[in-house]
Amino acid sequence: MKRFFVVLAAAAMMVAGLLAGCSGASSNEVSSLEDGTYTVDFTTDSSMIHVNDALDGKATLTVENGEGTVHVVFPSKNIVNLYPGLAEEAKTLDQSQLLQPTEEEVTYDDGYTETVNAFDIPVSVIDEEFDMALIGTKGKWYDHKVSISNVQPV
């Protein structure tokens, strides 16, 4: 009889745990992560937009109060602005509404150092593609799908 109650209690705890998991943020939402800094893989649908080779495809995700921002360092200064959405919408926005670059210095394995553009991109999902529009030095907007994955605490 005692064994029956132990099994019943264990089953009740499992069900309660499953129900609690269903009521909160799903595991693919950045808000499900604890506040902190993480290393992530940043992937895209195009070779036109990718992480600088010096960083092996890695970007830095910062989570604060359930909000996520991924810091991505690009290979050059050819990407002028980003917009977390579609190019058609980005075209209608004021410059101040677009994501602005910061300049960063990267050092490659051979010791060569270069100044490139980096961006802080708001992100709410992990392991799911989201829209990212970019404009380059030629002044044309492009639509891309990007994602972050492989979240590792720093």
Steps between C-alpha positions, in 0.01 A plus 500: 500500500785738586659430161171591327497844665866561410427420134182711510691796649775470237241494220325806645832688512573411136157625388541820702842557342361451150212737565733764645718471189199559278396816678831686463710606204587222259857379492560663160430848636787716619283597798538142628874564559641644819645850481860477387739472208510205261695391195275402207529384142367766262388350169344652191351403166780671306876537484434875467425531871710293739716530808859614455734208428712590802207403726424152358130570444447604863313803630423621851146490640421721798177438692374765740153498655386239247609711200771373267758681289747316281826680420621399154836603354499496120790448256522858376337842500285412195183455706390853585174441691280214614130478573335216693221447249450518125676725249170641373427642846859610560489714185224712655679570829706794612873433540464530878264198505758269344766304686821700488845340478784529745857463384705218648850378446551131431824307487531194278706187567784634284520816714338731245274761668205673335219737598152368412134571576307330780132524594287438807190319376191451716406132507214315665534143373763225497522228232242678283558718197398863511503778239796736472532765231834658415619785290850508363729766365320488162177621663282194427295318767510119517280257694663216692407231747729472803501293818692441818562158650735300720464731800795460741559703817817709489 
